[in-house]
Amino acid sequence: MTLFRAIISTLLCLTPALAQAACSGASLLDRFTPEQRAELADAAAATPYGDGLFWTARKDGREITLAGTMHLYDDRHAALLDRIADPLRAADILLVEMTPQEEAEMQRAMADDPSLVFITEGPTLPDQLPEELWQELAAAARDRQVPGFVAAKSQPWFLSMTLSIPPCAVGELSGGLRGLDHMIMDTAEAADVDMASLEDWRTLPDYFRTMSMDDQIDMLRMALIAPELQSEAFVAMLDSYFAGRVAEIWEMSRLSADLLPPDTRDAALSGLDITEDLLLDARNVAWIPVILDAAETHDRVFVAAGAAHLPGETGVLALLEQEGWEITPLP
């Protein structure tokens, strides 16, 4: 798999990015003061369904198993897959963010119409951005094996998502190693479990195209955090994810803005708000009818989606609870 295809297929089902085991070393949590750690713990504890990766929803004899996934590779995924293998193989249907068929369709469409992710007409990014900002972006892109001419022609939102993948994750990604969601799909295919998408693959690009250029540039600025901070942030995210502390990951992203330079902090917080509104909340709401429709025609539904979609007042679990489903941790 080429790096470009790997980035495309990973980014369009990515919320917020998590890296794989090659990103190791110091943790961002070590930079936090005791007061910041207490603030983080309080915010995570107050988040509905903020602790746990696997859940069961039941109503009127029907059952939905929900798994919070990570889209990039880590060898610890094997142990997680073992925990959910039985309900996955027993499911009548698996719902994922993007099926292999949709991924193939997306790649064909982007080959036919590069404007979906690239600037094909008008000024490119070096012409639209301040020179200093562009040089920083070009250097960050090179660190991720993305040539400068590719970065220059990228849509701002696409480049910002590309830069959200740390350099330490690029090797495994370009080598074709994939995350828990793909491991779940492989297991379902081997067990002849039907599979469907929670949304059309065009949903995310369409969301990004509604963003103003200022918002897209804020996202670009957020991607330019210092390399050591980015590496430490991913180490902390990995540790939290595999401990099941999903809400902690999101709250840690907000708290880490305090570590950024003042001229970057506001852009980072703005970018997080955009991510939450467009990439999480709006999609969660749109997924609920799809999940409920599947539950109407199947007794046992399995839903696998990025872990950030599950917790919170507008998370998938709370939205299902509002529909009368009883939510419990998967035994």
BAKOLBA-809519 format. One line per 10 residues: number of its first residue (from 1); their letters; for each residue x negated, y, z negated of C-alpha. Coordinates in steps of 0.5 Angstrom, whole numbers, plus 500, padded with zeros to 3 digits. Layout:
N
NUM) a) X Y Z ~ ...
END
This chain:
331
1) mtlfraiist) 500 500 500 ~ 497 507 502 ~ 497 512 496 ~ 501 517 500 ~ 507 511 501 ~ 506 509 493 ~ 506 516 491 ~ 513 517 495 ~ 516 511 493 ~ 514 512 485
11) llcltpalaq) 516 520 485 ~ 523 519 488 ~ 525 515 482 ~ 520 518 477 ~ 523 522 471 ~ 518 525 467 ~ 512 521 469 ~ 509 516 465 ~ 502 513 466 ~ 499 506 466
21) aacsgaslld) 494 503 461 ~ 488 506 465 ~ 489 512 462 ~ 486 511 455 ~ 482 515 449 ~ 484 520 445 ~ 492 522 444 ~ 495 529 444 ~ 498 527 437 ~ 492 528 434
31) rftpeqrael) 492 535 436 ~ 498 537 432 ~ 498 540 425 ~ 502 536 420 ~ 507 541 421 ~ 508 540 428 ~ 508 533 427 ~ 514 534 422 ~ 518 538 427 ~ 517 533 432
41) adaaaatpyg) 519 527 427 ~ 525 531 425 ~ 527 533 433 ~ 526 526 435 ~ 530 523 429 ~ 536 528 431 ~ 537 525 438 ~ 542 520 439 ~ 540 513 441 ~ 533 516 441
51) dglfwtarkd) 529 510 438 ~ 529 504 442 ~ 528 501 450 ~ 534 496 450 ~ 541 496 449 ~ 548 493 449 ~ 554 496 451 ~ 561 492 450 ~ 568 494 451 ~ 574 489 453
61) greitlagtm) 570 483 453 ~ 565 486 458 ~ 558 487 457 ~ 552 492 460 ~ 545 491 458 ~ 541 497 459 ~ 533 498 459 ~ 529 504 459 ~ 523 503 464 ~ 517 506 466
71) hlyddrhaal) 516 507 473 ~ 508 506 473 ~ 504 500 472 ~ 502 498 465 ~ 500 490 463 ~ 504 491 457 ~ 510 491 461 ~ 510 483 461 ~ 512 483 454 ~ 518 487 455
81) ldriadplra) 520 483 461 ~ 520 477 456 ~ 525 481 451 ~ 530 482 457 ~ 529 476 462 ~ 535 472 459 ~ 540 477 460 ~ 537 480 466 ~ 538 473 469 ~ 545 472 467
91) adillvemtp) 547 478 469 ~ 552 479 475 ~ 549 485 478 ~ 543 489 477 ~ 543 497 478 ~ 537 501 479 ~ 535 508 481 ~ 533 505 488 ~ 533 498 491 ~ 528 495 495
101) qeeaemqram) 532 496 501 ~ 533 504 499 ~ 526 505 498 ~ 525 502 505 ~ 530 506 508 ~ 527 512 505 ~ 520 511 507 ~ 523 510 514 ~ 527 517 514 ~ 521 521 511
111) addpslvfit) 517 518 517 ~ 522 520 522 ~ 523 527 518 ~ 517 529 515 ~ 521 536 513 ~ 524 532 507 ~ 517 533 503 ~ 513 537 507 ~ 513 544 510 ~ 514 543 518
121) egptlpdqlp) 515 551 519 ~ 513 557 517 ~ 508 559 512 ~ 504 553 508 ~ 503 554 500 ~ 496 557 501 ~ 500 563 505 ~ 505 563 499 ~ 501 563 493 ~ 496 567 490
131) eelwqelaaa) 489 565 492 ~ 487 563 485 ~ 493 559 484 ~ 492 555 490 ~ 485 554 489 ~ 487 551 482 ~ 492 546 486 ~ 488 544 491 ~ 482 542 486 ~ 488 538 482
141) ardrqvpgfv) 490 535 489 ~ 483 532 490 ~ 482 529 484 ~ 488 525 485 ~ 486 523 492 ~ 490 528 496 ~ 487 532 501 ~ 487 539 501 ~ 491 540 508 ~ 496 535 505
151) aaksqpwfls) 497 539 499 ~ 498 545 503 ~ 503 543 507 ~ 507 539 501 ~ 514 542 499 ~ 512 545 492 ~ 517 541 488 ~ 513 535 492 ~ 506 537 490 ~ 508 539 483
161) mtlsippcav) 511 532 482 ~ 504 529 485 ~ 500 533 480 ~ 504 530 475 ~ 501 523 476 ~ 494 524 472 ~ 488 522 476 ~ 487 516 471 ~ 493 513 474 ~ 492 513 482
171) gelsgglrgl) 488 507 482 ~ 493 502 480 ~ 498 506 484 ~ 495 506 491 ~ 493 499 489 ~ 500 497 489 ~ 501 495 482 ~ 508 498 480 ~ 512 499 473 ~ 517 495 469
181) dhmimdtaea) 523 497 474 ~ 520 493 480 ~ 518 487 475 ~ 526 487 473 ~ 528 487 481 ~ 523 482 482 ~ 526 477 477 ~ 533 479 479 ~ 531 477 486 ~ 528 470 484
191) advdmasled) 535 469 480 ~ 539 471 486 ~ 542 477 482 ~ 546 482 486 ~ 543 489 486 ~ 545 496 487 ~ 543 503 487 ~ 545 508 481 ~ 545 513 487 ~ 543 515 494
201) wrtlpdyfrt) 535 516 495 ~ 537 523 498 ~ 540 525 491 ~ 533 527 488 ~ 530 531 494 ~ 537 534 495 ~ 537 536 488 ~ 530 539 489 ~ 532 543 495 ~ 537 547 491
211) msmddqidml) 531 550 487 ~ 529 557 488 ~ 522 558 490 ~ 520 561 483 ~ 523 555 480 ~ 518 551 484 ~ 512 555 483 ~ 514 554 475 ~ 513 547 476 ~ 507 547 480
221) rmaliapelq) 504 552 474 ~ 506 547 469 ~ 502 541 473 ~ 496 545 472 ~ 494 543 465 ~ 487 542 463 ~ 485 535 465 ~ 483 533 458 ~ 490 535 455 ~ 494 531 461
231) seafvamlds) 490 525 459 ~ 491 526 452 ~ 499 527 453 ~ 499 521 457 ~ 496 517 452 ~ 501 519 447 ~ 507 518 452 ~ 504 511 453 ~ 504 509 445 ~ 511 512 444
241) yfagrvaeiw) 514 509 450 ~ 511 502 448 ~ 513 503 440 ~ 520 505 443 ~ 520 512 441 ~ 523 515 447 ~ 526 521 444 ~ 519 523 441 ~ 516 523 448 ~ 521 529 451
251) emsrlsadll) 520 533 444 ~ 513 532 445 ~ 513 535 452 ~ 516 541 449 ~ 512 542 443 ~ 505 541 447 ~ 507 547 450 ~ 504 551 444 ~ 497 548 446 ~ 498 551 453
261) ppdtrdaals) 495 558 455 ~ 500 564 454 ~ 501 565 461 ~ 502 558 462 ~ 507 557 456 ~ 513 560 459 ~ 512 556 466 ~ 512 550 462 ~ 518 551 458 ~ 522 553 464
271) glditedlll) 519 547 468 ~ 522 542 463 ~ 528 546 463 ~ 529 545 470 ~ 527 537 469 ~ 532 536 464 ~ 538 539 468 ~ 537 537 475 ~ 533 530 474 ~ 536 528 467
281) darnvawipv) 543 531 465 ~ 546 532 472 ~ 544 525 474 ~ 546 521 468 ~ 553 524 469 ~ 553 522 476 ~ 551 515 474 ~ 557 514 469 ~ 562 512 474 ~ 557 508 478
291) ildaaethdr) 556 504 472 ~ 563 504 470 ~ 566 501 477 ~ 561 496 477 ~ 563 494 470 ~ 570 493 473 ~ 568 488 477 ~ 563 484 474 ~ 563 482 467 ~ 555 482 465
301) vfvaagaahl) 552 489 468 ~ 545 490 467 ~ 542 497 468 ~ 535 499 469 ~ 533 506 469 ~ 527 511 467 ~ 527 511 459 ~ 528 518 459 ~ 535 517 461 ~ 538 513 455
311) pgetgvlall) 537 518 449 ~ 540 525 448 ~ 547 528 447 ~ 548 527 455 ~ 544 521 456 ~ 547 515 459 ~ 548 511 452 ~ 552 517 449 ~ 556 518 455 ~ 558 511 455
321) eqegweitpl) 560 511 448 ~ 564 517 450 ~ 568 512 455 ~ 569 508 449 ~ 564 503 449 ~ 560 500 443 ~ 553 501 443 ~ 548 497 439 ~ 541 495 440 ~ 539 489 444
331) p) 538 483 439
END
